[in-house]
Amino acid sequence: MSQDCGFEVHGGDNAPYVFMDLKGASSWDMFSKILSEAQVVTIPGAGFGPGGEGFLRLSAFASRENCEEAAARLVKMFKK
């Protein structure tokens, strides 16, 4: 998904979450944009302290079907 959306992600190998690098964009602004346009809830990196700003945390703590739907919505929103 990350390549389809043009974002670099960190984590996810042995954990059910990844951090999406927003390339300097505000995590709260991107959180709001994704929630509004794709109806997908993410976690602003700013909530993890100053080093988290500029990232979103994406979690797979849902059913496989819901995670696949969220991923499809994000790809549709960001696909270049």
N, C-alpha and C positions, 0 to 999 in steps of 0.2 A: 504494500500500500504506500509506503513512504516514497518510493521512487515514482509511483504514479502521481503523487501529490507534489513532488518537488521539495520535500523536506528531508532533512537528515534526522534519524532517530537514534537514541542511545538506550541500551537495556533490552529487556524482553527475552534474552536467551534462557535464563533460568528463573524468570519472574513474570508475573502476569501484568506487567505494566511497562511502558516505554516513556521516555521524555522526548518530545518533539522539539527540535531547535527552530525557533521562530525567526532566526537571523536578525535579531535586534528589535523585532516587533514587541509590543506590550502584551504580556500574558493575559491581562484582564481584558484588553481590547479584543484579542483573538478569541478568548473564551466567549465573550458576548457575541461576536460575529458568528462563530460556529453554532452557538446555541440558537441564535435568531435564524440563521440561514439553513442549517442542516438539522436542527433539533437534536443535536448530540451534546451531551454533557461531558465536559473535560474538566481538568483541575488546573487552574492557573499556577504556574511555577512560582510566582511571587509568594504564594502561601508556604513555600519551603525555605524561605529566607532570601537574602539578597542574591545569592548565587543561582537561585531558581528563576529569577526574572529573565524573560526572553525564551522561556520554555513552557510547554504544556505537558501535563502528565496525562497519558491515555491509559486506561485500565481495562483489563479483560475480566473483571469480576461481574460477569453476567453470563447468560446462556450463550452457547456458541452461535446460535441463530441471531441473537441480539448484537453480538460483537461483529458478526459478518454484515449485518444491516448497517451498523454504525460506520464500519469501514467503507462500505459501498457509498454511503451518504457523503463521507469525507472525500472520497475519490471524485465523486460527481461535483462536489463544491470546488475542489482545488485543481482538478485535472487541467493540464495546460494544452 
